[in-house]
Amino acid sequence: MAATSFAQLAVTQQRQNPFLSPYLTPHQAVPFDKITNADYMPALREALAQGRKEVEAIVKNPDKPTFANTIVALDRSGSLMRRVTQVMYNLSSAETTPELQKIVKQASPMITDYTNDITLNPILYARVKSVYEQRARLKLDQESSMLLEKSYKLFARNGANLDVAGKERLRAIDKEVAQLSLQFGENVLNETNEFKLIVSDEKDLAGLPNFVRDAAKATAKKMGQEGYLFTLQAPSYGPFMQYADNRALRQKLFMAFNARGYHGNKNDNSAIIDKMVNLRYERANLMGYKTHADFVLEERMAGSREKVQSFLDELVTYARPAAERQLAELTTYARAHGFTDDKLQNWDNSYYSDKLKKEKYDLDDEVLKPYFKLENVLNGVITVANKLYGITFKERTDIPVYNSEVKTFDVFDKDGKFLAVFYGDYFPRAGKRSGAWMNDIQGQKIENGENVRPHIINVCNFTRATDTKPSLLTFREVITLFHEFGHGLHGMLANGTYESLSGVNVPWDFVELPSQVMENWCYDPEALKLFAKHYQTGEVIPNELIEKIRASQNFLAGLANLRQLRFGLIDLYYHGQKPTGESIGVVENKVDSVANLFPHVDGIASSPSFTHIFNGGYSAGYYSYKWSEVLDADAFEFFKEKGGLDNKAAADSFRKNVLEKGGSEKPMELYKKFRGREPSPKAMLRRSGLIL
């Protein structure tokens, strides 16, 4: 909706609702400081009404269907709804409350109905189909051709050809799946927040470095507790599993983390998984597909369920033998250092891995963390982006934020033109789900001659500062920050005409390429020296430590690869066949027989907290992380061949053909334009140490 329409709406209806008024903020950024929970539903109802009027105008247009009056008009419809929902869904993940959770649950079926009202409208579909059938004569540019194809498939793949009964069933399925997905995520968040391990005896802290103890003490103090408090949030859980000598407490924490959503209580996700898997299968059948995976993968880079299964199976053949050798080495090491049980358990893995790594490479996070102060790492990733793409960041304090911890930046291109607003949100909170992600709260598009620039958010959960130390990141957290910033660059550098094809609106097995390419710079000596500086002395990380980081890059890579492949195989087991009715335990045991070397433990399972596939967007798509590793390893070899940070050839090609293009062309065509050929898996296998 144009700004004048918002102004008219504000005067005639609800001046007090921030969503329904022009944003009088820098870059028309979201006025988070003025939005309350009471604003969502009135704004959403108005947005849905506006969107329906816009669609109705297309349907009732007396002129014959054209690309402009049907396809472009449809793509531009619903802008007010996007304005409301992008904020609502971002906050439901990053700053939720019980009240907001209720609002999202109430809104979800309304939004699903709205979407289905569009895709199941026979007159609208007839107009879209008419334009699609003329495509050979329209002489559209590549991006417009992609929009036309995507628009047609939006209908054809979402029930437009069903009979009346089929359409009604599809509506019911979509509503129920949307609600189940929300509940799944809430249950995991509840179980994450509800668990607390309070340690009062300092003997139970043996092995924990001071930074872990300080953080646990600060958490206890914040929650009004005595002693040391550990949670299931990543900055607390990960270091405890890595350093704590107390094996019984490691087991307790591990069991709690891996039994989230699996306790048979109000937060149990077992029934939700069963319902979602069956509903997705039914929907795929309704649409004429054999399985949910067949439906999903038709529009992915991989192309088919069979290709994904073959891809995962092949990688297992490389990863498993390496993992077996590495687990044997780890077990031998553990036995030489006091371990007496028959087999290592999962709660022993991080603990002994860290010690073995330190012995082999004289390297651990306690040595590295002083060089990775959050502010320095953030400045480092910005500097890397500047060297590659010429862009600059200027921090602002006058852009409203949804939490005082959130940082905001203006982003400028090398010629000084404004590119984007960037938000950085880096610490865990009770209302914030675990993990890390990127969102946009305003997409990029060109409309009425104006290049509307994006507003991008990176959300992470890093170790907080304590009373004695700033926020110091583990090397894994450094990689996470670079990863999410890579997604952010995909959004910030977007330069397309149509919002639905812009930025990260690409197939899921292509979307991880920009993020994973950025991870590689964490191991690059030139890049590391830009930001890895000791927080107390300012000393640049010494070459000796850099070489140790690089030497340890493949440490236990077989086990790490097998773990990721396990998740991909679990996903494909649920979604790549007719639902078996087997329990979660049976499903995971079958996958574990192929892709897990640690002993079975009763009472835990990955599926009930597998938010990627049951609350994210990765159903039948978790394989895409490994798929993208093939792309990113091959791509980064090209960066290094062209001279790394100092030579702009690879960076210019990557920006022009990948980051700016979004989904305007087929992913493989974009990759070939960047690289000059299709990707080879050998680079990934070499980098992982799985082949020579």
Secondary structure by P-SEA (a helix, b strand, c coil): ccaaaaaaaaacccccccccccccccccccccccccccccaaaaaaaaaaaaaaaaaaaaccccccccccaaaaaacaaaaaaaaaaaaaaacccccaaaaaaaaaaaaaaaaaaaaaaacaaaaaaaaaaaaacccccccaaaaaaaaaaaaaaaaccccccaaaaaaaaaaaaaaaaaaaaaaaaaaaaaaabbbbbccccccccccaaaaaaaaaaaaaaccccbbbccccccaaaaaaccccaaaaaaaaaaaaacccccccccaaaaaaaaaaaaaaaaaaaccccaaaaaacccccccaaaaaaaaaaaaaacaaaaaaaaaaaaaaaaacccccccccccaaaaaaaaaaaaacccccccccccccaaaaaaaaaaaaaaacbbbbbbbcccccccccbbbbbbbcccccccbbbbbbccccccccccccccccbbbbbcccccbbbbbbbbbbcccccccccccccaaaaaaaaaaaaaaaaaaaccccccccccccccccccaaaaaaaaaaaacaaaaaaccccccccccccaaaaaaaaaacccaaaaaaaaaaaaaaaaaaacccccccccaaaaaaaaaacccccccccccccccccccccccccccccaaaaaaaaaaaaaaaaaaaacccccaaaaaaaaaccccccccccaaaaaaaaccccccaaaaaaaacccc
